[in-house]
Amino acid sequence: MTNSALIITIDDSGRARITMNRPELHNAFDDSLIAELTAVLKQLDDDPDVRTVTLAASGKSFSAGADLNWMRRMADYSHEQNLADAEALAELMRTLDTLSKPTLALVQGAAYGGGVGLAACCDIAIATERASFCLSEVKLGLIPAVISPYVLAAIGARAARRYFQTAEVFDAGEALRIGLVHLVVADNVELAAAGERMTSQLLKNGPNAMNAAKNLIAAVAGRPVDDALIADTAGRIAGQRASWEGREGLSAFLEKRTPAWVRE
């Protein structure tokens, strides 16, 4: 599936790949791309044949954030129009963050503003050594508002207090140190190989269990360990053990065979 802005592929094992394809604009997004990417993510989430979703980009940059022409148009928008635009971007970020399939960002170049948000929304992020990152909004008199929940979850409040205000460019090593990415590799060849290894690892695991694990993190993060949390987590594991996937996984382990969800 291809259009001017996105290239979407799905292989026989269920690995979907979305490639942002506006290299001449550094894969910056406008209202049209935001709508397209949101719609594609929702389609892939609803497709039972899709097991993982990888977000990548063509050209030198991963994403420069907001398209300058779009920002020029927004400067003349009313408050209501600006709010509608912001809500559309917020919906994109929420859709990516809450996708029921494991998500992987392959960051081969510069990720600025909303591009950082896209990486932070993915479950796993891998970058090359030449990748760079910048929360550049304050340079334009703006703030990284709709991406802030996801970036904060990735890098923490302390790092955010620095990078939200300084708009410094930082490299892949610093992104690894503060938790924005999980792995740094040398170049695009190694990036592709690392993405392949990671998705292969994910495909070994129960699809529903991985979704339940993602939901578990959202439910537990930041909560006090009290009776309610203990009851919640106990209920979750009991339900998963009793599910088809839980029974199949245990049976496969005991019988020393491959579980049914692994496609040979």
C-alpha positions in Angstrom: 0.0 0.0 0.0 1.6 3.3 -1.1 0.7 6.9 -1.3 2.7 10.1 -1.5 3.3 10.3 2.2 3.3 6.8 3.5 4.4 3.4 2.4 2.8 0.5 4.2 3.9 -3.2 3.8 2.8 -6.3 5.7 4.8 -9.5 5.3 3.6 -13.1 5.7 4.6 -13.3 9.3 2.4 -10.4 10.3 5.0 -7.7 10.5 3.6 -4.3 9.3 5.8 -1.5 8.4 4.8 2.2 8.0 7.5 4.3 6.2 7.0 8.0 6.3 7.9 9.1 2.8 8.3 12.8 2.6 12.2 13.0 2.5 12.2 16.3 0.7 10.3 17.8 3.7 12.3 15.8 6.3 9.1 13.7 6.9 7.5 16.7 8.7 3.8 16.3 9.2 0.8 18.5 8.4 -2.9 18.0 9.0 -3.1 15.6 6.0 -0.3 13.3 7.1 -1.6 13.3 10.7 -5.0 12.1 9.5 -3.5 9.5 7.1 -1.1 8.1 9.7 -3.9 7.9 12.4 -6.2 6.1 9.9 -3.5 3.6 8.9 -2.6 2.8 12.5 -6.2 2.1 13.3 -6.5 -0.1 10.2 -3.5 -2.1 11.2 -4.7 -2.4 14.8 -8.0 -3.9 13.6 -6.3 -6.3 11.2 -6.0 -9.7 12.9 -3.2 -10.7 10.5 -0.9 -7.9 11.8 1.3 -8.9 14.7 3.8 -6.0 15.0 3.9 -2.5 13.7 7.2 -0.7 12.8 7.4 3.0 12.2 10.3 4.1 10.0 11.2 6.9 7.6 12.9 7.5 4.2 15.6 10.0 3.6 18.0 11.6 6.0 15.5 12.6 8.8 13.1 10.5 10.8 10.7 13.5 11.3 11.3 17.2 11.6 8.0 17.5 13.5 5.5 20.1 12.1 5.7 21.1 8.5 6.6 24.8 8.2 3.9 25.5 5.6 1.3 24.0 8.0 2.6 26.1 10.8 2.3 29.3 8.6 -1.3 28.4 8.0 -1.9 27.7 11.7 -0.6 31.2 12.5 -3.8 32.6 10.9 -6.1 30.1 12.5 -8.7 31.0 15.1 -8.4 29.5 18.6 -11.1 26.9 17.7 -9.2 25.9 14.5 -5.9 25.6 16.4 -7.7 23.5 19.0 -9.1 21.1 16.4 -5.6 20.8 14.9 -4.0 20.1 18.3 -6.7 17.5 19.1 -6.0 15.7 15.8 -2.3 15.5 16.6 -3.1 14.3 20.2 -5.3 11.6 18.7 -2.4 10.4 16.5 -0.1 10.2 19.5 -2.7 8.4 21.7 -3.5 6.0 18.9 0.2 5.0 18.5 0.7 4.9 22.2 -2.2 2.6 22.9 -2.0 0.3 19.8 -2.8 -3.2 20.8 0.1 -4.6 18.8 3.8 -4.1 19.7 5.2 -1.0 18.1 8.8 -0.3 17.1 10.4 3.0 16.0 13.5 2.9 13.7 15.1 6.3 14.0 17.7 6.7 11.3 18.1 10.5 11.4 16.9 13.7 13.0 13.8 13.6 15.1 12.5 17.0 16.2 9.4 18.1 18.1 6.6 15.8 17.2 9.1 13.4 15.7 10.4 12.8 19.3 6.8 12.3 20.3 6.4 9.5 17.7 9.5 7.7 19.0 8.3 8.1 22.6 4.9 6.6 21.8 6.3 3.4 20.4 6.9 0.6 22.7 10.5 0.1 21.5 12.8 2.6 19.9 16.1 1.9 18.1 18.3 4.7 16.7 21.5 4.9 14.6 24.5 6.8 15.9 23.8 9.6 13.4 20.3 10.2 14.8 19.7 13.4 16.7 16.8 14.6 18.8 15.4 18.0 19.8 12.4 19.3 21.6 12.5 22.5 19.6 9.1 24.0 20.3 10.2 26.8 22.7 12.5 28.2 19.9 9.3 29.0 18.1 7.5 30.3 21.1 5.5 27.1 21.4 5.5 24.2 23.9 5.6 20.4 23.3 2.1 20.0 24.8 0.4 17.1 23.2 3.5 14.9 23.1 4.4 15.7 26.7 2.7 12.7 28.4 4.6 10.3 26.2 7.9 12.0 26.3 7.7 12.4 30.1 6.9 8.7 30.4 10.0 7.9 28.4 12.6 10.4 29.8 11.2 11.4 33.2 10.4 14.9 34.5 14.0 15.7 35.4 15.3 15.3 31.8 12.2 17.0 30.5 12.8 20.1 32.6 16.1 20.5 30.8 15.2 19.6 27.2 11.7 21.1 27.1 13.2 24.5 28.0 16.7 24.5 26.3 15.6 23.1 22.9 19.1 21.6 22.8 19.9 19.1 20.1 21.1 15.8 21.7 22.6 12.7 20.1 21.6 9.1 20.2 23.9 8.3 23.1 22.1 10.9 25.2 18.7 9.6 24.0 19.8 6.2 25.2 21.0 7.5 28.6 17.7 9.3 29.4 15.5 6.4 28.1 14.1 7.8 24.9 15.6 5.0 22.9 16.4 1.4 23.9 19.3 0.6 21.6 21.8 2.5 19.4 23.3 0.9 16.3 26.0 2.0 13.9 24.1 2.6 10.7 21.0 2.0 8.6 22.1 -1.6 7.8 22.4 -2.4 11.4 19.2 -0.6 12.1 17.3 -2.8 9.7 18.9 -5.9 11.2 18.1 -4.8 14.7 14.5 -4.2 13.8 14.3 -7.6 12.2 15.7 -9.3 15.3 13.3 -7.4 17.6 10.2 -8.1 15.6 11.2 -11.8 15.4 11.5 -11.9 19.2 8.1 -10.3 19.5 6.5 -12.8 17.2 7.5 -15.7 19.5 5.2 -14.3 22.2 1.5 -14.5 22.8 -0.3 -11.6 21.0 -2.9 -11.2 23.6 -0.4 -11.6 26.4 1.7 -8.8 25.0 -1.3 -6.5 24.7 -2.2 -7.4 28.3 1.3 -6.7 29.4 1.1 -3.2 27.8 -2.2 -2.6 29.6 -0.7 -3.8 32.8 2.1 -1.2 32.6 -0.5 1.6 32.0 -2.5 0.3 35.0 0.4 -0.1 37.4 2.7 2.8 36.6 2.7 5.5 39.3 0.2 3.8 41.5 0.8 3.0 45.2 1.2 -0.6 46.1 -2.0 -1.0 48.1 -4.8 -3.5 48.4 -6.5 -2.3 45.3 -3.4 -2.6 43.2 -2.6 -6.1 44.6 -6.2 -7.2 43.8 -6.0 -5.8 40.3 -2.7 -7.5 39.4 -3.9 -10.8 41.0 -7.0 -10.6 38.9 -5.1 -9.9 35.7 -2.8 -12.9 36.0 -5.7 -15.2 37.0 -7.6 -14.1 34.0 -4.6 -14.6 31.7 -3.8 -18.1 33.1 -7.4 -19.1 32.4 -7.4 -17.8 28.8 -6.8 -19.9 25.8 -3.4 -18.3 25.2 -2.3 -18.9 28.8 -3.3 -22.6 28.6 -1.7 -23.0 25.2 1.5 -21.4 26.3 1.9 -23.6 29.4 1.0 -26.7 27.5 3.5 -25.9 24.7 6.2 -25.3 27.3 5.5 -28.6 29.1 5.2 -30.6 25.9 8.3 -29.0 24.5 6.6 -27.8 21.3 6.1 -24.4 19.6 2.9 -22.6 20.7 0.1 -22.3 18.2 0.5 -18.5 17.7 4.0 -18.9 16.3 3.8 -19.0 12.5 6.2 -21.6 11.1 
